[in-house]
Amino acid sequence: MVTGIGDGSLPHDVFGYYFSQNIPYLWDYARAIALTISRAPDEASVGVLTKFLAQIVEVELPANLRFAERLQSPAAPRHPVGYAYTRHLLDSCSRFGIVTALSALLPCQWSYGEIGARLLSEQACHDEIYLDWIAMFSNDEYGALVDDTTRLIDRHAGGADLGQAQAAFDMSIAYERDFWSMAYAKGG
């Protein structure tokens, strides 16, 4: 799916289905970030996480709604992959410390930054919808936010259960892969 976004070959109806699933995902992702803010041990961490939450609520959710409208994407029942992924995030962010919570959250944020930067550098796409999506994740502000959020793990790693954090990260990576595949298959 990422390759199809990058070169403009992904059918718009597939991208539309992605948004039908990503919008409810992002609402729960925002809730998971909010839970993580409650785990933040200091003002600086609250500040970074508040910016992370604002990125989702003020930038990505409205943009996803606009993309769905532009693609005339109908609402679709929530796919089990998206639902399971968000249950994992909400569980990790409500039951464990900040390092495990961030380890669960970061694969989404980090991977989108990597994907956006790679697709922008390839400059193979001329489809306005895909270019707008790439721009959302390939800008310097998004990259700085990913860096700031990632540094929180390093700052708070002392005394954290790193095995638990690794397990949460690995589970989120698997869900990220499955989410992209689910979207490409349009739920099939």
Secondary structure in CASP SS format (residue, H / E / C, confidence):
PFRMAT SS
TARGET T0000
AUTHOR 0000-0000-0000
METHOD secondary structure of the structure
MODEL  1
M C 1.00
V H 1.00
T H 1.00
G H 1.00
I H 1.00
G H 1.00
D H 1.00
G C 1.00
S C 1.00
L C 1.00
P C 1.00
H H 1.00
D H 1.00
V H 1.00
F H 1.00
G H 1.00
Y H 1.00
Y H 1.00
F H 1.00
S H 1.00
Q H 1.00
N H 1.00
I H 1.00
P H 1.00
Y H 1.00
L H 1.00
W H 1.00
D H 1.00
Y H 1.00
A H 1.00
R H 1.00
A H 1.00
I H 1.00
A H 1.00
L H 1.00
T H 1.00
I H 1.00
S C 1.00
R C 1.00
A C 1.00
P C 1.00
D C 1.00
E H 1.00
A H 1.00
S H 1.00
V H 1.00
G H 1.00
V H 1.00
L H 1.00
T H 1.00
K H 1.00
F H 1.00
L H 1.00
A H 1.00
Q H 1.00
I H 1.00
V H 1.00
E H 1.00
V H 1.00
E H 1.00
L H 1.00
P H 1.00
A H 1.00
N H 1.00
L H 1.00
R H 1.00
F H 1.00
A H 1.00
E H 1.00
R H 1.00
L C 1.00
Q C 1.00
S C 1.00
P C 1.00
A C 1.00
A C 1.00
P C 1.00
R C 1.00
H C 1.00
P H 1.00
V H 1.00
G H 1.00
Y H 1.00
A H 1.00
Y H 1.00
T H 1.00
R H 1.00
H H 1.00
L H 1.00
L H 1.00
D H 1.00
S H 1.00
C H 1.00
S H 1.00
R H 1.00
F C 1.00
G C 1.00
I H 1.00
V H 1.00
T H 1.00
A H 1.00
L H 1.00
S H 1.00
A H 1.00
L H 1.00
L H 1.00
P H 1.00
C H 1.00
Q H 1.00
W H 1.00
S H 1.00
Y H 1.00
G H 1.00
E H 1.00
I H 1.00
G H 1.00
A H 1.00
R H 1.00
L H 1.00
L H 1.00
S H 1.00
E H 1.00
Q C 1.00
A C 1.00
C C 1.00
H C 1.00
D C 1.00
E H 1.00
I H 1.00
Y H 1.00
L H 1.00
D H 1.00
W H 1.00
I H 1.00
A H 1.00
M H 1.00
F H 1.00
S C 1.00
N C 1.00
D H 1.00
E H 1.00
Y H 1.00
G H 1.00
A H 1.00
L H 1.00
V H 1.00
D H 1.00
D H 1.00
T H 1.00
T H 1.00
R H 1.00
L H 1.00
I H 1.00
D H 1.00
R H 1.00
H H 1.00
A C 1.00
G C 1.00
G C 1.00
A C 1.00
D C 1.00
L H 1.00
G H 1.00
Q H 1.00
A H 1.00
Q H 1.00
A H 1.00
A H 1.00
F H 1.00
D H 1.00
M H 1.00
S H 1.00
I H 1.00
A H 1.00
Y H 1.00
E H 1.00
R H 1.00
D H 1.00
F H 1.00
W H 1.00
S H 1.00
M H 1.00
A H 1.00
Y H 1.00
A C 1.00
K C 1.00
G C 1.00
G C 1.00
END
